[in-house]
Amino acid sequence: MTRRARIASLVAAAVASVTLVAVAGSPAEAAVVHDGSSPERAAASCWEVKKNDPDGGSGQYWLVTPQLQAPTRFYCDQATDGGGWVLVARGRHGWVEGGDGRGSTTSVASPVSGPSAFYAKQLPGRTIDALLGGGRVDGLADGIRLQRATNQAGTAYQEVRIRLKSRDRWTWALAADPGIPVSSYSVNGTTTAKSQYTRDLTIGSDSQRTWTANTSTNNYVRGFLYGKNGPAGSTSDSSYLYSTVAGGQYASPFTRVWLRPRTLTSSMTYPAVPASGTPAQAAPAIPESGALPQPWGVTGLGKGGSLYYATEVSAFAQIGNRVYVGGNFTTVRRSDGSASASQPYLAAFDATSGQWISSFRPRLNNQVKALAALPNGRLAVGGEFSTLDGKAATGLVVVSATTGARYSGFKATIGQGTKGAKRWVRALDVSGSHLYVGGGFTSYKGGKSSKSYSFRNILRVSAATGAPSTGWRPNLGSGIVQSNGKRSLSSSVLSLDVSDDGSRVYAAGQFQQGYVGDDGRSAVSKPGAAAIKTSTPATFQSWSVKSSTSAPRNRYQQTVKRVGSRVWLGGSQHSFFSYTSSSLGLSAKNITLSGGDLQATAAQGGVVYGSCHCNNWNYSGTSRYDSPRASGYTQVDRIGYLGAWNAATGAYYPQFAPTSKMRNGEGPWALLSASDGTLWAGGDYQSVVGRDGSAQVTQGFVRFAMRPHTPPAAPTGPRASVSGSTATVSWTASATSGVSYEILRDGKVVEIADPGATSVTVSDSAAGDRFFVRATDGVGNRSASTSAVTAAATSAGTTTLIGSSAYWAYWFQSPSPASDWKTSTDDAGWTYGQAPLGFGAPGLQTSLARPAGVERAYFRRSLDIDDVSAYSRIIVSTRADDGAVVMVNGEEVKRRRVTAGVVPADSAVSTSAAVGEAWTFEIPLSLLRDGKNRIAVDVRLSGTSTADMTHQLTVTGTRK
């Protein structure tokens, strides 16, 4: 990966929180012109670039804000309406709605037009927020600008402007329903201020419509679509208007999405850094959105039926390096279909590889709904079954975690459910020596006793023997009948969780009342949720459960889990709320639309996971399901059956947005955060988008690996000196391999060094500047920095003006670039890469794809010299591989192995030979000017069959 790609990955991965306070700039900072020409001169916005370089053309420029942290390149439109626009997305088809977007700053910035840009690339939402420099989306004076193609040839475009209401941060969930309100909408200067939503915007005609909803009408194509009778599209690979609908209706045009934050570096406040340095930063501990490959799965529907309480997978548990999967399946099968085996209702898989463990072979006769790892290494199994291996096992049994054979020391018989209702065990949890059991039942017999005791839907037993705690008898009942054409689930406990300290058990289900012992007359209202003290006798903690709906029959809950100081409760209608554990007061609110009762919860590392039969939107900050739906929400984001929330703050993580296909759209009914952090989700899964972005077959369950979230080791031994206006900063490498390095000048990152590097030069520096160095893994994790090192001035000597690992704009394609390529500063259409660049040679930082029939590669960049008169010599060192012509400010300086008027190089030479022929020469000082100069290199191949080609060039200056 090149340094530029690492910077793009870093910016896209995480924008860490920093404390922003006013900080005195470095001695040299005040003199820096923030024109975006280098990391040291990164601007706060394309707007600032335009102000400081009004003649600069559209192209890629370095930008940085305190929120971005690291300078990186973005594409700026410097021509339209005064310029200053930053490109945040472009594409024709393949748009996504998740918070991670698709791609990186590199892929968004190039290419920006043509068929190679048709597959959508979108910056992550948090990167867009960081570009605003602390500002709000609704504070953008120019709103959101869409540049949409209006014909299939891509020769004409339409200008759309959208101003959002009450929107602080960015979201790609523009198609949300009811949606994001808009304060104004204009097309080619015609504006309407009528109340509209980003899901569907119009002024009048279909050619002025912007429709973001993907529905059956437009064949589920995402984008910024025209209306039915707007410009017609086609499925042609070269068409700028895409449509799979008959007659080319509802075309999705090639669209660029621009913003124009009018931020200036002078208005930015960077974090104050003490002499001891910056603290380490860790990325959020959340899973990747792309699933791991899954070699085995489960399939087939058993005796539990086919409704939503009988999906293929309903339960997980982990013991050692095994994950146990329970549900209503009949068969385990390889994902490629090459092998299968009958193994109904309960199977074991390797927690690391996902391989089926064929030695675990219990035989149950009906579905498994709950699993729990017992302290003695055995597995508790609950469900709707009545036999295990042909012998009676009514709803609850304990088996060997190795073979699945029954453990005879645990005896349990679950009694009948309430009249007409299921008899089943639906929930299990372990605390100390106790096993807590929830489900649908009215009695229980267990342990050595043959006596049956009355328990209503919840009880506690010995985890070793199954003997009931007869003195602890909370009862939950008087439930809602949700028969759905089958046996009623009336009163069932569907989920329970014991607090880590063992003092409370939380239950969720269809019940509506709770009482203790046999005194039903003392029943109190418990609409779907109860908090019960585990002391004897049982008592209820007061809990005013918030309902999202006024419909009494829909006031039930399906999942509950205490995480830290919050209790998370989810169910109908479409609600996922958290409550403070001390008072059970409402804390965080979420409603999922459309479709979406919450049905399973898991947690690990400060993150809560919730799953639902929802595949659209999560509305944060609202508790209202009834009309007007989701009113008063604060955020809306994509949720794909499964979401993640910050356990401490309740904030939703939009960057976790998996994409999957379900057999019946039921979503996951089981979640497990495994010991290695991998998230397992089980339900009626059929396929899922994998880590590589492609759809992969999965059966019943999927796995998501945790993103890296551990900061690397810090570098040590910083050193710094200044010669003229160039500082040299060096350090001892981090103990963590593969990391890059961020060099801070006071509180601002001004340079990034590659893995393995231990020194870098920083222009625009002065004696007295303080430098810090920290390691970064490119995905949001940063080490603590070194302590401050103050740069001291050195005597006259050599200054590096262009280093060996500098970035270059390059053109290696057909046709050739415009004739003024040697002097032009407009890099539109050019690509950027770090030296050495080339193909077919070892040690490249940027590998170039070799186009067929092309014999020339063009490279250019700026050569910045503050004061030419301060130098006695300016020296170039490069290679000719195979041939090269070097030009400065449009004038040829030197050529090697290139004959005038002949395209191919005079002869072929290997890269190793070219490197060995050190080609060093001086640039006449008369060709140079103070400030910006342009150096260009025309590299020639000896023929289309040349095996390798490289470019690397350094410029040094000898001061007087």
N, C-alpha and C positions, 0 to 999 in steps of 0.2 A: 504494500500500500504506500503511495506517495505521501509526502508531508501534506500536500494540499488535500488529499483524500482523508488523511487523518484529521486535519482541521475540520473538514466538513462533517466527518463522523462525530467528532467531539461536540461541535455546535449542535448537531441534530440530536445527540444522545441525551444531554441534560444541561439545563441552565441552572446552575446551583444558586442557592440563596446566599446573598452576601449582604453585609451591613454597609450601607452607603452613607458615608459622611464626607464632609469637605476635607480634602487633603491637598497639601501644598504640592505643586507640580515639581518635576525635576528641573534643574537649572536650564536644561535645553528645551524642555517641553513647550515653553511659551513661544519659542521661535519656530516650532514645527508648523508647516503648512499641511493641513489635513486634507489632502487631495485624493486619498485612496490609492496612491501609486505603489505602496509597499506596506508591510505590516506596521512598520514604525510610523508611517504617515496615514494610517487607517482613519477614515472619517466616521462620524456618528451616523451618517445617512447618505444616500445618493443625493439628497438635497444639498448637503454640505459639500459634497464633491463638486456639484454644479456651481456652487457659489465660489469655491476656491479654484476651480479649473473650468471656467465658462466655455472654453473652446474644446474641451475634451468630449469625444464622441461617446455614443452608447457602447457599452461593453462591461467587462468585469472589473470591479474595484474592491479594494480592501475596506471592510467596515467593521467597527467594533463599538459596543456600548458596555456599560458596566454589567448589564444582564447577560450579554453574549459571552463576556469574559475574554474569549480568544478572538483575535482578528481573523477574518476569513473573507473569501471573495464572494460577492453577489453580483448579479447582472443588473445594470442600471440603464434605464431608458432616459437619455439626456436630451431628447429631441421633442417629445410630445408635450404640448402645453407647458413649455418652460423647463421640462426635464425634471430630474430628481426622483424618478419612480424606481422602486426596487421590485424585481420580479420574485414572486413567492410561489408561483405554480404555473405550469403550462401543460397542455395536452388536448387531445381530441376524445379519447376514450380511455377506460381503465382508471377513472377517478375513484378515490376512496374517501371514506367519511371518518376514519379513525384519527385520533389525536397525533399519531406518529406521522401522518401523511404518507407519502411514498417517495423514497429517494432521499437525497442529501442536497446540500447547497451546491455541490459539484454538478450533480445530474440535473438540477433545476436550471442552473446557469448556462449549461451547454449540453446539447444544442437548444436553441430557442425558436427555431422555425424549421419547416420542412418535414417530410414524412418521418424522419428519425426522431422528431420531437412529438409525434402523435400520441405515443403511450404516455399517459399522464405522470408527471412528477410534481410532488407537492412538498413544500417545507413542513416540518413538524410544527404543530401549533405553538409550542413553547419557544421555538426559534423565531417565529413571527412575532410573538409577544416581546421577545428580547430585542428585536429590531425596533420596537416602539420606544425603547429606552425608558421604560417606566410609565409610558402613556397608555391610554385606553383605546380600544378599537373604535368606540363611539366618539372618541376625541379626534379622530383623523379628519382634518378639515376637508380633504378631498375624497373621503370615503374609500370604498373598494372600486377599483377600476377593472373592468373586463374588456379585453380587446378580442372580439369574436370575428372569425372569418364569415363572410356572407356569400361566398360562392365556392364551388368545389375546387377551383383552381387556386384558391388562396391569394387572389390578387386584390381583394378588397376586404376591408374590415369595418366593423361597427364598434363604436365607443359606448360603453355602458358604465354608469356610475351608480353605486348603491351606498346609502348612508344608513347605518344600523342604529337602533335605539337601545339604550341601556345595556351595552355590551362592553365588559371590561377586557376579557381576554379572547383570543382567537379560537374558533372552532371550525372544523370542516363539516360539522353536522348541519349544513345549510338546508338540507332537505327535511329537517325535523318537522314533525306534525304534532301540534299546531304550528310550530316554527318560531323563527327569530324575527321580531318585528322590525320593520324598515321605516325610517323617517322620510326618505325621499328616494326616488328611482328615476333615472334619466337614460334616454337612448339618443345618441347623436345630438345632445343638447336639448331635447324635448323632455321636460321634467313633470312628474306627478308626485304630489305629496299625500295621496290617498293612503289609507291604512292598508298595508300589505305585509307579506311575510316572504322570507327568502326562499321558501319552498316553491312559490309560484308568483312571479312578478310580471306585470304587464301595464302597458299604457293604452293599447288599443288593438293593433293588428298583431297577428301571430309572429311577424318578423320582429316585433318589439317585445316579444315575450321572453322571459328567462325562467325556465322551468328546471328545477334541480331535483325534483322527485323522480325516483326510478320506480316505475309501476309496470303492470302488464301492458298498458297502453303504449308505452315506448319500448317494450321488450326489455325492461329493467336495465336500460343503459343509463349510467350516471354521467353527469356533465352539466353544462349550462345550455340546455336545449332550447331551440326555437319551438313555437307552437306548431300545431298540425299543418297549417297552410303557410308556414314560413319557408325560407329557402330549403330546397329539397336536397337530401343527402344520398349517399350510396355506401356500399360496403367496400368500394375500391380502396386498395392500400394507399393510393395517392390522393384520395379525395379529402379536402379540408372540412367537409361536412359528412358526418358518419350517421348512417341510419340503417337499421335492420327491419324497419317497418315498410309495408307495401307502399309504393309510390314515393319512398324517401321521406315520409312524414316524420315530424318530431326529430329533426336532425340535431345531432350533437356537434357543434362547430369546434374547430381548433381554437382554443381560447388561452390567452395569457392573463394571469391575475396579478395586478400591480397594487402596491400601496405607496403612499408618499408621506412618510413621517418627516416632519420638518424640524428635525433635531440637529443640534450643533454640539460639537465637542465642548465648547466653552460653557454649555449649560449642563453638562454631565458631571456627576460627582462620583468619583471612583473610591473604593474602600481604602481607608487609612490602614497602612500596614506597619505594625510595630517592628522594632529592630529584630525581634525574634522570628519574624516571618509570618506567613499565612497558615491557617490551620488546614488539615486535610479535609477533603470533600468526598462524600460517597453518593453515588447515584441511588435513586429509589430502589428498594429491594422488591422489584416486581418482575413477573415473568415476561418472556418474549411473547409477542403476538403470534408468531409462527410456531406451529407445533413441531415436536420431535417426531422423527419417523417411528411408526408403531408396527413392529413385526407381527404381532399377534393381536387378536381382538376377540370379542364375543358376539354371537349373532343368533338369530332365531328367537321366536316368542314362545314362552312356556305356558303353563296352566294359569298364570296370573291374569291372562287376558291381553288386551291390546290398548287399554286406555292409559291415561296419563299417570296413574298410580301403579303401572305395571310395565315400565320401560325396561329395556335390556339391562341397564345398570342402575342400581339404586343405592349401593353402599360400597365403601372402601374401609380398609384398615391396614396398618403396616406393622409387621413384627420382623425385626432384623432387616434383612435386605429383600424381604418379600412383601408385595402388596397383594392383598386379598380383594377380589372383586365379587360382589354379590348383586343379584338382580333377577330378571325374568327371562334370561337367555337359556338356550338349550345346548349351544355348541361353541367350542373355541376353534378359531380358524386363523390361519396365516392371512395377512392382509393381501398377499398376492394370490390367494386362493389355492396355493399348491398343496396344502395339508389342512386337515381338520380332525376334530375328535369330539365325541359326545361327552360333554361335561356340564350338566345343567345346573344353573342357579348359583354356583359358587366355584371359583377357580383362583389359582395363585399365579402371580407373574413376578419376574425379577424386577426389583425396584430400579435398577440402573439401566438394564438393557431392554426391558419390556418383554422379554421372552417368556413364553408359557412354561410353567413348572409342572411337568406331567406326573410327578410323583405324588402330588396333592390331589386325591380323587374321592372326595365325599360324594354321596349320591342322595340328594334331597328330592322330595316329590313336588315342591312348589316354590314360589319365588322367595328370595332373600331380600329383606328390606333394611337390615341393620347389622353392623359388625362392630366389634370392640376388641382391642388387644388387652388381655388380662395380665395382671402382674406376674403370674406364674408362667408366662410365655405361651399360654393357650389362647384360643380364639373363641369369643362368644358370638353366636350367630342367632339372629332373630328374623322372623318373617311370617309367611302364611303357610308354611309347610306343616305336615303332620307326621312325616317319617324321615329318618336318616338311615341309609343303607338297609331299608326295608323294615326297620323297627320304629316303634312309636317315638316321636319327638315333636311335641305339640307347641310350635311357635318359638321355642327357645332351647338352644342346645350349646354345649361347649365341645370343641373338637381340638385335636392335636394340630398345632401349627405346621407340623412336618408332613403328616400323611392325610389329615382330614378325618381320621377315625374318631369316634365319640370318646370323650373323657367320661368314664363311668362315675367318677367322684362328684360330678355336678348333676343334680336332678332337678327338673323343672317341668311343670305342666301349666300351660296358660289356659285359663277358663274361657268360656264363651264371651263374645262381645255383647253389647246391648242388643235388644231385640231388633232383628233384621240387619244388624251391622256386621262388618268384618270382625273375625277374631284373628288378630295378628300382633306381632311385635314390630313396631315401626321405628323405634329409637333406642339406642343403648349408649351409656357413658359410664366410665369408671372413675372412682375417686377413692384412693386408699384401698381398703379391702372390700369395698362395696361396688356392686354393679347396679346402676339405675336403669329401669326398664320402662319404656313408654309404648303405647299402642292402643289397641281396641280390645278390652277384656273386662270382665267383672269379678274374676276370682283367680287365685293362684295357689298352687301346691308345690312345694319344693324342699330340697334338702333331705334329711332323714325322716321327716315327719310325713305322715299320710293325710294329715288334716288339710282341708282346703280353707283358705281365708278370703274374705271379701276385699278386693282392691278394684278401684275403678280407674282403669286406663294408665295408672302410674304406680310403681312400687320400687322398693329397694331390697336387694338380696345380697347374700354373701357371694363374693366373686369366686370363692373356693368351692362351696358346696351347693349354692342355690337356695339356701335357707332364707326365708323372708324376714325382714325387719318388721315384726308385727306391731311394734309400738310407733312406727312411723307410717301413718296412713292418710296422706292427703288424697282427696278424690276429685277428679275432674270430669264433668259430665254436662248433661243437658245441652247437647251439641246441635249444630246445624246439620240438616240433612242435605248432603250433596251426593245423591245416589248416581246421577248421570247414567241412568239406565241399568246400573248394576247394584250390588249390595251397598247399603249406606255406609258412609264413613263417619256417621254421627258420633260425636264425642271423642273421637280418637285423638290421642297425643301423637303428633307427627314428628316432633323433634324435641330433644332435651339436651341440656348442657349443664355440667356442674362447674362452678367457679373453681379457679386454681387453688384457692384456700379451702375448698370443700365446705364452705358455709352456706351456699345457696345452690339450688337446682332450678334452672329456668326451663319452662315447658311451653311449647307452642302446638296448636292443633285446632280441631273443630269444636272443642268444648266451649261452653259459655259460662259455666259456673264452677266454683270450687268450694269444698268443705272438708272438714277433718273428721276421721273416724266414721261412725254410722249416723251422725246427726245431720241429715240432709236439710233439716229445717234451718240450719245456720249458714246455708250456702250464700256466698257472695258472688257478685258479678265478676267473671274472668273471661272477657270476650277474646278467646283465642290465645291468651298468654297468661302465664302465672310465674311468680317468683316465690319459691318455697324455701323456708329455712330447713336445714338438714338436721337440726337438733331435734330431740324427742321430747314431747310430741311435735309433729310438724305444725308449722304456722305459716300463714301467707304474708308476704310483704306487700304493702299497698302499692298498686301499679295502675295508673290511669293510662290505659293503652289507647293511643291515638288511632282512630279509624280514618281511612282515606275515602270512605264512601258512606252515604246515608242509608244504603240498602242493608238491612239487618242480616239477610242470608249470606252476605258476602263478607261478614266481619269474622273471618277466621285467619289464622296464621299458620305458616308451614315450616319455618326455620328460625332458630334462635341460637345465639352464641355470645358468651361474654368474652370480651377481649380487652384486657387492661381495665380501665375505669369506665368502659361503656358496655352496654348490652345491646346487641344488634338483633333486630326482630324483623322478619319479612314474611309477606304473604299477600292476602287479598285486601284491597284491590291494587295490585302492582306496586306495593309499598315495600320499602326497605329503610327502616328508621333505626336510629340508635338512641339509647337512653343512658343517662348517667347512672352508674351502678349504686351510688349512695342513696339517691332519692327516687330513682327511676323516672326522672323528669326528661321530657323530650329534648334531644340534643341535635341530631342531624336528620334530614329528611330527603328522601329520594322517591320519585315515581317513575316507573318504566312504561313507555308507550311505544307502539301499540302492541298489545299482548304482553303479558309479563308478570304474573304472580311470582314472587320470589319463592324459591323452593329448596335451596341448600346454601350452607355457609361454611367457610374454612378460614383459618388465619395463621399467619406466621410472620415474624420479623416486622411487626408494626403495620402489617397490611391485612385487610379483611377482604375476602372474596365472596361474592354473592352470585348465584346463578338463578335463571328464570326462563320461562318460555317466552322470552322477549328477544327480538332480533332487530331492534330499531334504535330507541333513544332512551337515555337516562336523563331525567330532569332533576337537578339538584335544588334543594332549598324550598321544595313545595311538598305539601302533604295532601294535595287535592287531586283525586282521580275523577270525581264527578265534574260535570260541565260548570264553568269553563275549565277544561282539563289542564292540569299543570299550571294553573294561574299562580303568578307570583314567583315563578322559578328564578333561580339566579344563574344557572348554567344549564346548557343542554349539550350532550355529547353522545357519540355512537356507543352502543352496547350490543355485542353479538352473543347473546345468550349467557354471557359471563363477564363480570366486571370486577374492578379492584378499587378499594377505598383506603384512604389513610386512616388507620385505626385511632389515632390520637385526635385528628382534626375533623374527620368525617369527609374530607375532600375526595372527590372522585379522581382517579387516574385515567385521563382520556387516552394516554399513550398505550394502554393495554387494551387492544381491540381485536381479538381473534375473529376469524371468519370461518364459518363451518356450515355444513348441511346436515339436517336432521331427518330421520325417517318420517316423523310426524310432527316436527316442530315443537316437541315437548321440552327441549333444552335439557341441561344437566340436572339430575336429581341427586347426585353425589359429588362431593368435592373432598380432596385430600391434599394437604400440603405436606409432602413427604419429607423425610429427614434431611435429604440433600437440597431441599428447597423446590424441587420439581412439583408443579401443580398438576394433579390428576383430576379430570372432570369426566363424569360418566352419565350417560343417558341413552338417547336414541341416535347417537352419532353415526353418520355414514361417510363423511369426508370432511377434511379440514385443510386450510391453507398452511403449508409447512414453512419452515425457516427460510427456504429458498424462494418463497413466493408462489410456488406451484401447488395445485390441489393434490392431496394425497388421500388414498383410501384409508379409512379407519373404521373400526367396528365396535360400537358400544362405548368406547372411552378414548380419550386423548391425553397427551402429556405436554406440558409447557415448561421448558427449562427456565431457570432463574437467570435474569440478566446479571452481568458482572456488577458487583456493588461494594467491592473492597478497594480502598485507596492503595495505590502502589507505595513502595518504600521511597523515602525521600532521598534526593541527591545530597551530596555533602561537599565541603571544601570549596565554596565559591571564591572566585578571583575575578577582578575587573580592572581594566586600564583604559585610558582614552588617548588616542592620537588624533589630533585635529578634532573633527566632529564625529569620529567613529570609535565606539567602545568595543573592546574585546572582552567577552564574559566567558569564563570557563568554570568547570566543576568536575567533581568525581561522580561517576554514573550511579544511578539507582541500582539497588540489588534486584529489583524486579525487571525481568527481561522484556524486551519489545516495547518499552514505553518511549514516548516522545517527551520533550521538555518545553515548558513555557517559561520565557524570560520576562520578568516583570521589571519595569522601571517605575519605582515607587508602587502605586496600586494598579498599574495598567500593564497588561501583556503587550509587549512590543515586538516579540519575535518568538518563533517556534522552531525547535531543533529536532532532527530526526532521531530515531532509535540508534543508539551507538555513538551519537555525537557527544562530545564533552566540551565544545566551545562554539561560539557564534559571534558574529559581529553585529553591532547595532548602530545604525546611522543616526544622525541628528542627536548626538549625545554630547555631554560636556563633563568636565571634571567636577566631582561632587555629586554626580548622579548616584542614587542608591539602586542596586539591582538585587533581585531575588530569583531563584531558580526552583521550579517544582516539576515533578513528573506527572504525566497524564497518560491514561491508557486509551484515550480516544473515544470512550463511551461514557464520559461524565464523571469518572473517578480521578481525583487529583491527590497527590501526596501533600503533606505539609511541605512548605517551601524551606529552602535554606534560610539562614539568618541573613541580614542585610550585608552587602559588601559595597563599599563606596569606591567609585572609580577614581583613580589618580591619573593625572596627566603624565604622558611620556614625552620624551624628547623627540625631535624630528626623526622621521623614519618612513616606513612604508604603511600605507593605508589601503585596506581592501575595499574596493568600490563595487565589484560584483564578485560574490563568492562562488565556490565550486558547486554549491548546492542551491544556487539561485533558481527562482521561478522564471520561466520563459513562456510567452505566447507562441503557439506553433500552428502551422497549417501544413498538413500532410494528406492531401486529397486532390481530387480533380473536380473542377478546373483549378487553375492557378489563382492566387489571390489578386486583388485589384493592383493596378500598376504602381500605385503610390504606397505599396505595402511597406517600403523601406522607411518611410517617415510618418505614416499615419499612426495616430494614437487611438483610433477606433478599433477595438478588438472584437467587435460583434462578429460572431461566426467562428472566431479563433478559439482554440482550446489552450488551457494552461497546464503546465507540468513542471516538475522539479528536475533539475539536472543531476546526473546525466540522463538524457532522454535518448530513445532509439529503439532498435529491435535486434534480436539475434545475438546479443552480447551479454555477458554477466555483469552484475553490479549496477543495473539500471534502477533509478528511482522512478522513472516514468517509462513504461513500455508502450510503444506505439504500434497500433494495428497497421499492417502494411497493405496499402491499397494496390489493387492490380494495375499494372502499367504505369505507375507513378515513379518518376526518377528524381524528384526534387522535394526537399523538405525545407520549410521556411521558419525561421526563429527570430523573435525580436523581443526587446524589453527596454526599459528606461535605464539610462546611465546618469546618475545624479551626482553632480559635483558642485559643492557650494561656492567654491572660489577657485577657478582654474589657475589663476596667477600664483596660488600658493604651492603649485606643484612644478617640479622640474621635469618629470617624465610621467606619462600615463602608459602602462604596459599591458598588452593583451597576451594571454597564454591560452591556446586552444589546440584543437586537433582538426585534421582534414580527413574525414572518414565517409566517403572516399575522397571527395573534393569539397572545397568551401570557398565562398567569397564573403569577406567581412566588410560591412559598411557602417559608417557613423554619420548620422544626420543626412543620410541620402548619398554620401560620397564614399566611393570605394576606397578602402584602406589597404587591403591585402587579399590575394587569392592564392590558392594552392591546388594543383591538379585540376584546374578548370581553364579550358581554352575559350576565349571570347567567341560568342556566336554558336557554341556547341553545348547542348544540354547535358549529356552524360559527362561524368568525371573522366579524366584522361585514362585512369587505370584504377583497378580495384585494389583495395588494401584492407587487411583485416583490422578489426578494432584494436587488437593488441599491438599491431604494428603502428597504427595511427597514434595511439597513446605514447608509444616509444619515440615517435618523431615529435618531440616537444616543439611546437610552433609558437614562437614568441616574437612579438614585434611591438613597436610603439605606435600610438595614435598621435598624429601631429596636433600639437596644442591649438593650432590655428583652426582646426575643425570643431573644437569644443567651445561651449558657452557655459556661463554660470547657470546653475539650476539644472533643468531637465535636458538631457540629450537622448537620442534614439540610436541604439545599436542593433543592427540586423545582420543575420547570417543566412546565406543561401547555400544549403548543403546539397551536394550532388552525389547521386549514386552512379556507379560505372555502368549499370544496366539493371534491367528489371529482375535479374536473377542474383543480384548481390546478396550475400549471405547475412551481412550485418551492416548497421549504420548507427552512429552515435553522435551526440552533440553535447559538449561541455566547454564553457568558456569562462575565464576569470579576468578581471581587470583590477590592477593595483596601481596606486599612485605613490611616487616618491616625493615627499614634501621637501621644500627648500630649507 
